[in-house]
Amino acid sequence: MSDLQRYIQNRKIEDAVFSEGFDEGYKAFKIGVLLRQLKEKLDASITPKT
């Protein structure tokens, strides 16, 4: 387990507010990252016609 994973696990145990919102917030962040990567990939694959 990485230091970050250990920190998150301990923080979830110690902080109820953090624990409540973390998983949902992480899912939203991950979806945002995936959408941005897809957009960048699609933009890079479109070549302008001249």
LUMTIBA-672928 format. One line per 5 residues: number of its first residue (from 0); for each residue x, y, z of C-alpha. Coordinates in steps of 0.001 Angstrom, whole numbers. Layout:
BEGIN
NUM	X:Y:Z | ...;
This chain:
BEGIN
0	0:0:0 | 1378:3396:-945 | 1785:6272:1480 | -1090:8107:-216 | -3429:5135:89;
5	-2462:4722:3748 | -3084:8434:4379 | -6527:8298:2727 | -7481:5184:4661 | -6437:6746:7983;
10	-8105:10053:7158 | -11389:8267:6356 | -11262:6607:9779 | -10482:9845:11642 | -12611:12368:9711;
15	-16269:11530:9056 | -16856:14535:6769 | -13849:13624:4643 | -14983:10008:4519 | -18516:10901:3411;
20	-17455:12930:399 | -14208:11326:-649 | -15405:8390:-2742 | -18042:10418:-4595 | -15595:13262:-5173;
25	-12925:10889:-6423 | -15363:9315:-8885 | -16283:12751:-10247 | -12601:13668:-10544 | -11746:10419:-12332;
30	-14621:10862:-14800 | -13415:14398:-15496 | -9892:13158:-16159 | -11142:10434:-18508 | -13330:12898:-20426;
35	-10433:15328:-20812 | -8136:12558:-22068 | -10772:11474:-24579 | -11263:15049:-25792 | -7512:15519:-26208;
40	-7263:12241:-28098 | -10132:13173:-30406 | -8784:16680:-31002 | -5377:15252:-31850 | -6867:12793:-34340;
45	-8811:15448:-36248 | -6690:17057:-38914 | -7842:20343:-40411 | -8752:20267:-44100 | -7118:22923:-46224;
